[in-house]
Amino acid sequence: MSVQADVAAVLARYDEDAWVALANRGLLRRARKDLESLDVRVAAEHDTEIEVGVGDVTVRIGPSGPGEATCTCPSAVTCQHILAAGLWLAAGATATAGTQDADETTRVAADALHAELMAIDAATLTAYAGLPGYRWACQLLDDADEPPVLSRDGYLTITFARRGLTARYLGGGLDGLLLDQVVPGVGRFRVAMVLAWQRAHGLVLDPPTPPRSRGGAPSDVSLSRTESRLRLRRTVAAVLRDTVRVGVSHLSPAIHERVVTSAVWAQGVEYHRLALLLRRIADEVELLLVRSARADDLALLENVAVAHALVAALEATAGQEPASLLGRARTSYDPVRRLDVVGLGGRPWRTGSGYQGLTCLFWDPAGARMLTWTDARPDGLSGFDPRARWLQPGPWTGLTTPAAATGRRLVLTHAQVSHDGRLSGVESTTASGVELDGAALVDALPVRDTWGDLAVRRSTGLRDVVDQSSTWTVLRPVAALPAQWDGASQTLRLPVLDGQGDAVVLEVPWSRLHAHAIGRIETLAGALPRGACVVARVQRVRGQLVGEPLSLVLPDRRTSAIDALHFDPDPRPAGGSALVAGLLAAGAADRPTSPDSAVDDPGLVPAPVSTLRSVVEQAAQRGCGGTVPGDVHSRLSHAHAAARAVGLSVFVAPDAALDPAESLLRSLYLVQQVERALV
């Protein structure tokens, strides 16, 4: 078979999508016009490539396809002449094969391409991308939360949905793997695509050797980080035990300082997940210290138990920590050539650690996930107001304001997306869009009519990291109960019901940034617009479904079909919210009767488990440092034995030699896992 026949056979597999991925749609149109006006011919044939004349330029192309072809024109990238030459050769091959059975030809071609990828060994991949590139590709697949999507038709396709990256293999070896966007280090991505295809079909190549210093021993930098991580794990474990030993209900500023210092230290040694958890604990301790109405010592205890278990897991895997335990740096973004999203509204916020900002939510239909964009600044920074930011320019070229994204289908070009679903506001991203009516929005969104399976994606173990963007959902309730203000927690609660009577309690805690949303939601009580959907972040808290409302989707509207509760004015004439007016004037409101709006799911958690939780919480709130020796161990032993008696063998007898604070945190973490597994 001649080189020209080999090249033509590869090019014949290219369809419209493959050609567009190679360059862009406009360049493809110009190449087709060149075929009509220019003389195209085979100028020469060599051992590994052929020369095709396109007008007065020459294209050199081999069996690896047009991605590696060169042209004598000044263009430094794939040009219209390369596309024209490829289209011309493909047309000749198609005409030759026109009499054959199309389905059979497609199947045979796909089988041949599959065999080519499966035959590539580790030595070939290492030689192609280098040992660092091969290591990087293996780590990329090991760290992936979900496997890539594979398909085979006339050619093979591998898609990493989270990265928005698709590779097409139409033949021609590793150089023939065609990526649909420009990425740094294309060779290592091609290696990753081959490994992904092989692993999906049961072939796992030998892992690469770990990097070592020149002398074969760990480097000074590696030793320094290893020692620092060891000291950090011991320090964090001690401060977490001290929070329980002192009592989470009456912690001191010294505990807060130790947690803050540990969080900074954890970030420095690249324990990103632990650092985030410690920052969250520090925020909760600070709320307790200032006696905020939003403080919750039991919520703090929950996070302390998780952090304690995470430290233990890091200790057990020291030197070989899986990526799921280490976490990822928040500043890591991946390029996406094109991203289609739907704007769902925004919310202003302020944290206890001194930051404020605006977060906007977007639905990514292709990736079936929610994405967020955030603009944040230190609290008190002059000139920045989270509410005013809603109507200020940005975040991307072509979008006038964040508010302009709401209710529109946007096409983002050259977007940057992080692993956990955050969009970067870089100026190189451009946006264009069109407004959707209410019916089109409802069709495009993942609407839920029942709440039975909500929040089941919560983590059941340290290796199962929760994607926070996955907690956002779109609810279509059939009714709403009256909204009630809880003066003790300073929170407005609005239960919304599905057709089976299950409730999600929408909650908005008091803040001047949330005053507008509280006034809006107060007027919704029992009067949700017909067919309206609620965009909310829903989580299960101690057996209860609790949601944070963001916006309404109104299917009957032709324009402005999304009502952003934090920003849009109330369409109904009214004199304003008396509740909000009173809170703004006095800083607090008389405490009305609080409804029993949140009821634990009956029968899901056995009584002995609930009893064990109560034992742990009471001891941790009081503090176990001054208790009678053996008292905590005795109560835990009885509670564990009762849990074992109902078949929960995971609750083994606690070790009497352990520090009581250690035993309490271990018991609470076991309770958390059992509750989540059952609920």
C-alpha positions in Angstrom: 0.0 0.0 0.0 1.5 3.4 -1.0 2.1 6.3 1.4 -0.6 8.3 -0.5 -3.1 5.5 0.2 -2.2 5.3 3.8 -2.6 9.1 4.3 -5.9 9.1 2.3 -7.3 6.2 4.5 -6.6 8.2 7.7 -8.1 11.4 6.2 -11.3 9.6 5.0 -12.2 9.0 8.7 -12.4 12.8 9.4 -15.9 14.1 9.7 -17.1 17.7 10.2 -16.4 17.7 14.0 -12.8 16.4 13.5 -12.0 19.0 10.9 -13.4 21.8 13.2 -11.4 20.4 16.1 -8.3 20.6 14.0 -8.7 24.3 13.3 -12.0 26.2 13.4 -15.2 26.4 11.4 -14.3 29.6 9.6 -11.0 28.2 8.4 -12.7 25.1 7.2 -15.1 27.2 5.1 -12.2 29.0 3.5 -10.4 25.7 2.7 -13.5 24.4 0.9 -13.6 27.6 -1.2 -10.0 27.1 -2.0 -10.8 23.6 -3.4 -13.2 25.3 -5.8 -10.8 28.0 -7.0 -7.2 26.5 -6.7 -5.4 23.7 -8.4 -4.8 20.9 -6.0 -2.5 17.9 -7.0 0.0 15.4 -5.6 3.4 17.0 -6.3 5.7 14.2 -4.9 5.6 11.1 -2.9 8.3 10.1 -0.4 8.9 7.2 2.0 7.0 8.7 4.9 5.0 11.5 3.5 3.5 13.1 0.3 3.7 16.6 -1.0 0.4 18.2 -2.1 0.4 21.4 -4.1 -2.4 23.8 -3.2 -2.1 26.7 -5.6 1.4 28.1 -5.2 2.1 26.5 -1.8 3.1 23.0 -0.9 1.7 20.9 2.0 3.7 18.0 3.4 1.5 15.4 5.1 2.1 11.9 6.5 0.1 9.1 7.9 -0.1 10.9 11.3 -2.6 13.2 9.6 -3.1 16.9 9.2 -2.3 17.7 12.8 1.4 17.2 12.1 1.4 18.5 8.5 3.5 21.5 7.4 2.9 24.1 4.8 5.2 26.5 3.0 2.9 29.5 3.7 3.9 31.8 6.6 1.3 30.5 9.0 2.8 28.9 12.2 -0.4 26.9 12.9 -2.7 24.6 10.9 -3.7 26.7 7.9 -6.4 26.6 5.3 -4.0 25.0 2.8 -3.4 22.0 5.1 -7.2 21.6 5.4 -7.7 21.9 1.7 -5.1 19.3 1.0 -6.6 17.0 3.6 -10.2 17.5 2.2 -9.0 16.8 -1.3 -7.2 13.5 -0.4 -10.1 12.4 1.8 -12.5 13.0 -1.1 -10.5 10.7 -3.3 -10.4 7.9 -0.7 -14.2 8.3 -0.1 -14.9 8.0 -3.8 -12.8 4.8 -4.1 -14.6 3.2 -1.1 -18.1 4.3 -2.1 -19.2 0.9 -3.3 -18.4 -0.8 0.0 -20.9 -1.4 2.9 -20.7 1.7 5.0 -21.5 0.1 8.4 -19.0 -2.7 7.8 -16.3 -0.3 6.8 -16.9 1.8 9.9 -16.8 -1.2 12.2 -13.6 -2.6 10.6 -11.9 0.9 10.8 -12.9 1.3 14.5 -11.6 -2.2 15.4 -8.3 -1.4 13.7 -7.9 1.9 15.5 -8.7 0.2 18.8 -6.0 -2.5 18.2 -3.5 0.3 17.4 -4.1 2.1 20.7 -4.1 -1.2 22.7 -0.7 -2.2 21.2 1.1 0.9 22.5 3.4 -0.1 25.4 4.8 1.9 28.3 8.3 2.2 26.6 6.7 3.8 23.6 4.7 6.3 25.7 7.8 7.1 27.8 9.9 7.7 24.7 7.2 9.9 23.3 6.5 12.3 26.2 9.5 11.6 28.4 9.4 10.0 31.9 8.0 13.2 33.5 5.2 13.3 30.9 4.4 9.7 31.4 4.2 10.2 35.2 2.0 13.2 34.7 -0.4 11.3 32.5 -0.7 8.4 35.0 -1.3 10.9 37.8 -4.0 12.7 35.8 -6.0 9.5 35.5 -5.4 8.4 39.1 -6.7 11.8 40.4 -9.7 11.9 38.1 -13.0 11.9 40.0 -14.8 10.2 37.1 -13.5 8.2 34.1 -13.4 9.8 30.7 -16.2 9.1 28.3 -15.3 6.8 25.4 -17.0 6.3 22.0 -16.2 4.6 18.7 -17.8 5.2 15.4 -15.7 5.9 12.3 -12.9 6.8 14.8 -12.2 6.7 18.5 -13.2 9.5 20.9 -12.0 10.1 24.5 -13.6 13.0 26.4 -12.6 14.4 29.8 -15.8 16.2 30.7 -14.4 18.1 33.7 -11.7 19.6 31.5 -13.9 20.0 28.5 -11.3 18.3 26.4 -11.9 15.8 23.6 -9.3 13.7 21.7 -10.1 11.9 18.5 -8.0 9.1 17.1 -8.3 8.6 13.4 -5.0 6.6 13.0 -1.4 7.6 12.5 0.1 6.7 15.9 0.5 9.1 18.9 0.9 12.1 16.6 -2.5 11.3 15.1 -4.4 12.0 18.3 -6.3 15.1 17.6 -7.2 17.4 20.6 -10.0 19.9 20.2 -8.2 22.7 22.0 -4.7 24.0 22.5 -3.1 22.6 25.7 0.3 23.0 27.3 2.4 19.9 26.8 0.3 18.2 24.2 2.4 15.1 24.2 1.6 14.2 27.8 -2.1 14.7 27.1 -1.9 12.3 24.2 -0.2 9.8 26.5 -3.1 10.3 29.0 -5.6 9.6 26.3 -4.0 6.4 25.3 -3.7 5.2 28.9 -7.4 6.1 29.4 -8.5 4.0 26.5 -6.4 1.1 27.6 -7.6 1.2 31.2 -11.2 1.3 30.1 -10.6 -1.9 28.1 -8.8 -3.8 31.0 -5.1 -3.0 30.2 -3.2 -1.2 32.9 0.4 -0.6 32.1 3.2 -0.6 34.7 3.3 2.6 36.7 6.3 4.9 36.2 9.2 4.8 38.7 9.0 7.6 41.3 11.3 10.6 40.9 14.5 10.4 42.9 17.4 12.7 43.5 20.8 12.2 41.8 22.1 10.2 44.7 19.1 7.9 44.8 17.9 9.3 48.1 15.1 11.9 48.8 16.2 15.5 48.2 16.7 18.0 51.0 13.5 19.8 49.9 11.6 16.5 50.0 13.0 15.7 53.4 12.1 19.2 54.7 8.5 18.9 53.6 8.2 15.4 54.9 9.4 16.5 58.4 7.2 19.6 58.3 4.2 17.5 57.4 5.0 15.1 60.3 5.2 17.9 62.8 2.0 19.5 61.4 0.0 16.3 61.8 1.1 16.0 65.4 0.3 19.7 66.1 -3.2 19.5 64.4 -4.1 16.3 66.2 -3.2 17.9 69.5 -5.2 21.1 68.9 -8.2 19.1 67.8 -8.1 17.0 70.9 -7.8 20.1 73.0 -11.0 21.6 71.6 -12.8 18.5 72.9 -10.8 18.4 76.1 -11.6 22.1 76.9 -15.2 21.8 75.5 -16.5 23.2 72.2 -19.0 25.4 74.0 -16.4 27.4 75.8 -13.2 27.6 73.7 -10.6 30.3 74.2 -8.9 32.8 71.8 -5.7 30.7 72.2 -7.5 27.7 70.5 -8.5 30.0 67.7 -4.9 31.2 67.1 -3.6 27.7 67.1 -6.2 26.6 64.5 -5.4 29.6 62.3 -1.7 29.0 62.5 -2.2 25.3 61.6 -4.3 26.2 58.6 -1.6 28.4 57.2 1.0 25.7 57.9 -1.1 23.1 56.2 -1.4 25.2 53.1 2.4 25.7 53.0 3.1 21.9 53.0 0.4 21.4 50.3 -2.2 19.7 52.6 -4.9 21.7 50.7 -7.9 19.8 52.0 -6.8 19.9 55.6 -6.0 23.6 55.3 -9.6 24.3 54.0 -11.1 22.3 56.8 -9.0 24.1 59.4 -10.0 27.5 58.0 -13.6 26.4 58.3 -13.1 25.4 61.9 -11.3 28.7 62.7 -14.4 30.6 61.3 -16.7 28.6 63.5 -14.5 29.1 66.6 -14.5 32.9 65.9 -18.3 32.9 65.7 -18.4 31.2 69.1 -15.9 33.7 70.6 -18.0 36.7 69.5 -21.2 35.0 70.6 -22.7 35.3 67.2 -26.3 34.1 66.7 -24.9 32.0 63.8 -22.5 30.1 66.0 -23.1 26.4 66.3 -20.9 24.4 68.6 -22.3 21.1 67.3 -21.5 22.0 63.7 -18.0 22.9 64.9 -17.7 19.5 66.6 -18.7 17.8 63.3 -15.9 19.4 61.4 -13.4 18.7 64.2 -14.2 15.0 64.0 -13.7 15.0 60.2 -10.4 16.9 60.5 -9.2 14.5 63.2 -10.0 11.5 60.9 -8.3 13.2 58.0 -5.1 13.8 60.0 -5.2 10.1 61.0 -5.6 9.1 57.3 -2.7 11.4 56.3 -0.6 9.8 59.0 -1.4 6.3 57.9 -0.5 7.1 54.2 2.5 9.4 54.9 4.7 9.5 51.9 2.1 8.0 49.6 -0.9 10.2 50.3 -3.6 9.8 47.6 -4.7 13.0 45.9 -8.2 12.7 47.4 -6.6 13.2 50.9 -4.2 16.0 49.9 -6.8 18.0 48.0 -6.0 20.5 45.3 -4.8 24.1 45.3 -7.7 26.5 44.8 -5.8 28.4 42.1 -5.4 25.5 39.7 -7.4 26.1 36.5 -7.7 24.1 33.3 -8.3 25.7 29.9 -11.5 24.9 28.0 -11.7 26.0 24.4 -15.5 26.4 24.4 -18.0 26.1 27.2 -21.8 26.5 27.0 -23.4 27.5 30.3 -26.8 28.9 31.6 -26.7 31.7 34.1 -28.8 31.0 37.2 -28.3 34.1 39.4 -26.0 35.2 42.2 -25.6 35.8 45.9 -23.6 38.2 48.0 -21.8 36.8 51.1 -19.5 37.5 54.0 -17.4 35.0 55.9 -16.4 34.9 59.6 -12.7 35.0 58.5 -13.0 38.5 57.1 -13.9 38.1 53.4 -16.8 39.2 51.3 -17.8 38.7 47.7 -20.3 37.8 45.0 -20.8 34.3 43.7 -22.7 33.6 40.5 -24.0 30.1 39.5 -24.1 28.5 36.1 -25.4 25.2 34.7 -23.1 23.3 32.3 -25.4 21.0 30.3 -22.6 19.1 28.5 -20.7 18.4 31.8 -24.0 17.9 33.7 -22.7 20.0 36.6 -23.0 23.4 38.3 -20.2 25.9 37.9 -19.5 29.0 39.9 -17.7 32.3 39.4 -16.7 34.4 42.5 -15.3 37.8 43.0 -14.0 38.2 46.6 -12.1 40.8 48.6 -11.1 41.3 52.2 -13.9 42.6 54.3 -13.7 46.4 54.7 -11.7 47.0 51.5 -12.6 50.4 50.3 -14.5 50.6 47.0 -15.8 47.0 47.0 -19.5 46.1 47.7 -20.7 42.6 46.9 -24.2 43.9 46.1 -22.9 46.7 43.9 -20.6 44.2 42.1 -23.8 42.6 40.6 -24.2 45.6 38.3 -20.5 46.4 37.6 -18.6 45.4 34.4 -17.3 41.9 33.9 -16.4 39.2 34.5 -15.6 38.4 30.9 -15.2 40.3 27.7 -18.5 40.6 25.9 -20.6 40.4 29.2 -21.7 43.8 30.5 -22.3 42.8 34.1 -22.7 39.6 36.2 -26.5 40.4 36.2 -26.6 40.2 32.4 -25.7 36.5 32.6 -28.8 35.6 34.5 -31.4 33.7 32.3 -29.1 33.6 29.3 -27.3 30.8 27.5 -23.7 31.9 27.3 -20.9 30.6 25.1 -17.6 31.1 26.8 -14.5 30.9 24.6 -11.1 30.1 26.1 -12.6 29.7 29.6 -10.6 28.6 32.6 -12.3 26.0 34.9 -11.0 24.6 38.2 -11.2 20.9 39.3 -14.0 21.8 41.7 -16.2 23.7 39.2 -15.0 27.3 39.6 -14.8 29.6 36.6 -11.9 32.1 36.4 -12.7 35.7 35.6 -9.6 36.1 33.3 -10.0 38.8 30.6 -8.9 36.3 27.9 -12.3 34.6 28.2 -15.0 36.0 25.9 -18.7 35.6 26.3 -21.7 35.8 24.0 -25.2 34.7 24.7 -28.9 34.8 24.1 -31.8 35.1 26.5 -33.9 32.0 27.1 -37.6 32.1 27.9 -39.0 30.3 30.9 -40.0 27.1 29.1 -36.6 26.7 27.4 -34.9 27.3 30.8 -36.9 24.5 32.5 -36.1 22.2 29.6 -32.3 22.9 29.9 -32.0 22.5 33.7 -31.9 19.4 35.9 -35.2 19.9 37.5 -36.2 17.7 40.5 -39.8 17.0 41.3 -39.2 14.7 44.3 -36.8 15.2 47.2 -36.2 11.5 48.1 -32.8 11.2 46.5 -31.5 14.7 47.3 -28.2 15.0 49.1 -27.3 11.3 48.6 -24.1 12.3 47.0 -22.6 13.4 50.4 -19.3 11.8 51.3 -19.3 8.5 53.1 -15.6 8.4 53.6 -12.4 10.5 53.5 -11.6 9.2 50.0 -15.0 10.2 48.7 -14.6 14.0 48.4 -17.8 16.0 48.0 -17.9 18.3 45.0 -19.5 21.4 46.6 -21.0 22.4 43.2 -23.0 19.2 43.2 -25.0 20.4 46.1 -26.7 23.0 44.0 -30.0 21.7 42.4 -33.2 22.9 40.9 -36.4 22.1 42.8 -40.0 22.2 41.5 -42.2 22.2 44.6 -45.9 21.8 44.6 -46.5 24.0 47.6 -44.8 26.2 50.2 -45.6 26.4 53.9 -45.7 29.8 55.7 -42.3 31.3 56.3 -41.2 31.6 59.9 -38.5 33.8 61.5 -36.3 32.1 64.2 -35.2 34.8 66.5 -32.7 32.6 68.3 -30.7 31.7 65.3 -31.8 34.8 63.3 -32.7 32.7 60.3 -35.8 32.8 58.0 -37.1 29.4 57.1 -39.5 28.5 54.3 -40.4 24.8 53.9 -41.2 23.7 50.3 -42.9 20.4 49.6 -42.8 17.9 46.8 -45.8 15.8 45.6 -45.2 13.2 48.3 -45.2 15.7 51.2 -41.4 15.6 51.8 -39.9 19.0 52.7 -36.8 21.0 52.0 -36.5 23.8 54.4 -35.1 26.9 52.6 -33.0 28.9 55.1 -31.5 32.4 54.9 -29.5 33.6 57.9 -29.7 37.3 58.8 -27.1 39.5 57.3 -27.4 43.0 55.8 -26.2 41.4 52.6 -29.2 39.0 52.8 -31.8 41.6 53.8 -33.2 41.9 50.3 -33.5 38.1 49.9 -35.2 37.7 53.3 -37.8 40.3 52.4 -38.4 38.6 49.0 -38.7 35.1 50.5 -41.0 36.3 53.3 -43.5 37.3 50.6 -43.4 33.9 48.9 -44.9 32.1 51.9 -47.7 29.9 50.5 -47.7 31.9 47.2 -45.1 30.4 45.0 -45.8 31.3 41.3 -47.5 28.4 39.5 -44.9 25.9 38.2 -42.0 27.9 39.6 -38.7 26.2 40.2 -36.3 27.1 43.0 -32.5 27.1 42.5 -31.0 26.2 45.8 -28.0 24.6 47.5 -29.3 21.6 49.4 -27.5 19.5 52.0 -28.6 17.0 54.6 -27.9 18.3 58.1 -28.5 15.8 60.9 -31.1 13.9 58.9 -32.9 17.1 57.6 -32.9 18.6 54.1 -31.8 22.2 54.3 -31.6 24.5 51.3 -30.1 27.9 50.6 -32.3 29.6 47.9 -30.7 31.5 45.1 -33.3 32.3 42.5 -36.7 31.3 41.0 -37.2 29.9 37.4 -40.5 31.1 36.1 -41.7 29.0 33.2 -44.5 31.3 32.1 -42.3 34.3 31.4 -41.1 35.1 27.9 -38.3 37.4 29.2 -36.6 37.8 32.6 -37.5 34.2 33.3 -35.1 34.0 36.3 -35.9 36.0 39.4 -32.7 36.6 41.3 -33.9 36.7 44.9 -30.9 38.6 46.3 -31.2 41.4 43.7 -34.4 41.6 41.6 -37.2 43.8 42.9 -40.4 42.3 44.2 -42.9 42.4 41.3 -45.8 42.7 43.7 -46.7 46.2 45.1 -46.1 46.3 48.8 -44.8 48.6 51.4 -41.6 46.5 52.1 -40.9 43.8 54.6 -41.7 44.8 58.2 -39.4 42.0 59.4 -36.4 43.4 57.5 -37.3 47.0 58.5 -37.3 46.0 62.2 -34.0 44.0 61.9 -32.3 46.9 60.1 -33.5 49.4 62.7 -32.9 47.4 65.9 -30.4 44.8 64.9 -32.6 42.0 66.2 -36.3 41.0 66.1 -38.7 39.7 68.7 -38.6 36.0 68.6 -41.8 34.6 67.1 -42.9 31.0 67.6 -40.5 28.8 65.8 -42.1 26.1 63.7 -41.1 22.5 64.0 -40.0 22.8 60.4 -37.2 20.3 60.5 -37.9 16.7 61.6 -35.4 13.9 61.6 -36.1 11.2 59.1 -38.0 8.6 61.1 -36.7 5.1 61.4 -33.5 5.6 59.4 -31.0 5.8 62.2 -31.2 3.2 65.0 -31.8 4.6 68.5 -28.5 3.3 69.9 -26.6 5.4 67.3 -28.5 8.5 68.2 -27.8 7.7 71.9 -24.1 7.4 71.2 -24.1 10.7 69.3 -25.8 12.4 72.4 -23.2 10.9 74.7 -20.3 12.3 72.5 -21.9 15.7 72.0 -22.7 16.2 75.7 -19.1 15.2 76.8 -17.5 17.3 74.0 -19.7 20.4 74.8 -18.8 20.2 78.5 -15.2 19.2 78.0 -13.7 15.9 79.1 -10.5 17.4 80.6 -11.8 17.6 84.1 -14.0 14.5 84.3 -13.5 11.6 86.6 -11.0 9.2 85.2 -12.7 6.4 83.3 -16.1 8.1 83.2 -16.0 9.0 79.4 -14.7 5.5 78.6 -17.4 3.8 80.6 -20.2 5.8 78.9 -18.8 5.2 75.5 -18.4 1.5 76.2 -22.0 1.1 77.1 -23.2 3.1 74.1 -20.9 1.1 71.7 -22.2 -2.2 73.2 -25.8 -1.1 72.6 -25.0 -0.3 68.9 -23.3 -3.7 68.5 -26.4 -5.3 69.9 -28.5 -4.1 67.0 -26.0 -5.5 64.4 -23.6 -2.5 64.0 -20.4 -4.4 64.5 -18.3 -1.4 63.4 -18.8 0.1 66.9 -16.0 -2.0 68.6 -15.3 -1.6 72.3 -13.2 1.6 72.8 -9.6 1.3 73.9 -9.4 2.2 77.6 -5.8 3.3 77.1 -6.8 6.1 74.7 -7.1 9.7 75.6 -10.8 10.4 76.3 -10.8 13.3 73.7 -9.3 10.8 71.1 -12.0 8.3 71.9 -14.8 10.9 71.6 -13.6 12.1 68.2 -13.2 8.5 66.9 -16.7 7.6 68.1 -18.3 10.7 66.5 -16.6 10.0 63.2 -18.0 6.4 63.2 -21.5 7.8 64.0 -21.2 10.3 61.1 -20.3 7.5 58.6 -23.1 5.2 59.8 -25.7 8.0 59.7 -24.6 9.0 56.2 -24.7 5.4 55.0 -28.2 4.8 56.4 -29.7 8.2 55.4 
